[in-house]
Structure formats: C-alpha cells, structure tokens
Amino acid sequence: MKFEKLNKEYYIFIDKCYIDDVDYNDKKSVADFVKTYIFRYRNKLNLNGFYKIKVYSNKCVGLFLEISCLE
C-alpha cells in the first residue's frame, strides 16, 4: 500500500495482497471495496467534501486510485 499527495490530489496504490474477495470484472464489487477503503482511511488522508475517484484495476497487480478534489 502506498499513499502519495501532490497538491490537492492523492495517488494510492493497493497491492493485491491487501485486497480480499474482490471480483475485478464486477464494477459493484470493486466500488464497494474502494468505498470501505476510503471510509477507513479518510481521517489519515484528511478527506473532507466531494472528491472524484478514478479506479484502475488489474487482477495481477491490484488497484490504483486517483483522488481529485472537486473545488
């Protein structure tokens, strides 16, 4: 797992060993995992307000999240 912040954007890489029972072909399964993950780490990331989240997934590597502030 790796967090990186550049200005008002966050880049998060989640290795597949941290991901449990996610079907990469099912958008709802990936969305539910990302939602619970962001909810768990929102205080550490100082996330407040509305954000645009782009999710890039690969079943061999894991997930890459690009989080942008909507101001």
C-alpha positions as a printed NumPy array, in Angstrom:
array([[  0.   ,   0.   ,   0.   ],
       [  1.407,   3.395,  -0.943],
       [ -0.028,   6.894,  -0.409],
       [  1.199,   9.958,  -2.244],
       [ -0.193,  13.507,  -2.169],
       [  0.523,  16.1  ,  -4.835],
       [ -1.232,  19.445,  -4.242],
       [ -4.92 ,  18.525,  -3.849],
       [ -4.647,  15.117,  -5.497],
       [ -3.962,  11.778,  -3.864],
       [ -2.5  ,   8.714,  -5.542],
       [ -2.983,   5.406,  -3.774],
       [ -1.67 ,   2.026,  -4.831],
       [ -3.201,  -1.003,  -3.12 ],
       [ -1.3  ,  -4.231,  -3.66 ],
       [ -3.423,  -7.31 ,  -4.349],
       [ -2.288,  -8.939,  -1.093],
       [ -4.335,  -6.283,   0.806],
       [ -7.477,  -6.95 ,  -1.228],
       [ -9.888,  -9.657,  -0.088],
       [-12.636, -11.209,  -2.211],
       [-12.815,  -8.574,  -4.95 ],
       [-14.061,  -9.653,  -8.36 ],
       [-12.187,  -7.35 , -10.759],
       [-14.738,  -7.978, -13.521],
       [-17.647,  -6.755, -11.366],
       [-17.823,  -2.95 , -11.013],
       [-20.027,  -3.145,  -7.917],
       [-17.546,  -5.387,  -6.112],
       [-14.659,  -3.002,  -6.852],
       [-16.761,   0.062,  -5.949],
       [-17.784,  -1.457,  -2.606],
       [-14.162,  -2.251,  -1.751],
       [-12.997,   1.273,  -2.664],
       [-15.848,   2.808,  -0.651],
       [-14.97 ,   0.862,   2.507],
       [-11.243,   1.506,   1.982],
       [-11.713,   5.28 ,   1.621],
       [-14.057,   5.328,   4.614],
       [-11.442,   3.527,   6.717],
       [ -8.548,   5.877,   5.801],
       [-10.378,   9.211,   5.317],
       [ -9.017,  10.684,   8.568],
       [ -5.436,   9.736,   7.723],
       [ -5.831,  11.296,   4.255],
       [ -7.723,  14.371,   5.553],
       [-10.55 ,  13.859,   3.072],
       [-13.445,  16.281,   3.511],
       [-16.061,  17.257,   0.949],
       [-16.555,  15.829,  -2.512],
       [-13.87 ,  14.019,  -4.467],
       [-13.607,  12.452,  -7.894],
       [-12.069,   8.998,  -7.723],
       [-10.676,   7.15 , -10.733],
       [-10.009,   3.464, -10.193],
       [ -7.587,   1.456, -12.298],
       [ -7.645,  -2.262, -11.596],
       [ -5.569,  -5.249, -12.573],
       [ -6.131,  -8.669, -11.048],
       [ -2.395,  -9.486, -11.175],
       [ -1.199,  -6.257,  -9.532],
       [ -4.025,  -4.657,  -7.526],
       [ -5.77 ,  -1.269,  -7.558],
       [ -4.578,   2.235,  -8.291],
       [ -6.746,   5.119,  -7.058],
       [ -6.506,   8.693,  -8.299],
       [ -8.429,  11.034,  -5.992],
       [ -9.06 ,  14.645,  -7.08 ],
       [-10.719,  17.422,  -5.073],
       [-13.835,  18.972,  -6.68 ],
       [-13.347,  22.624,  -5.75 ]])
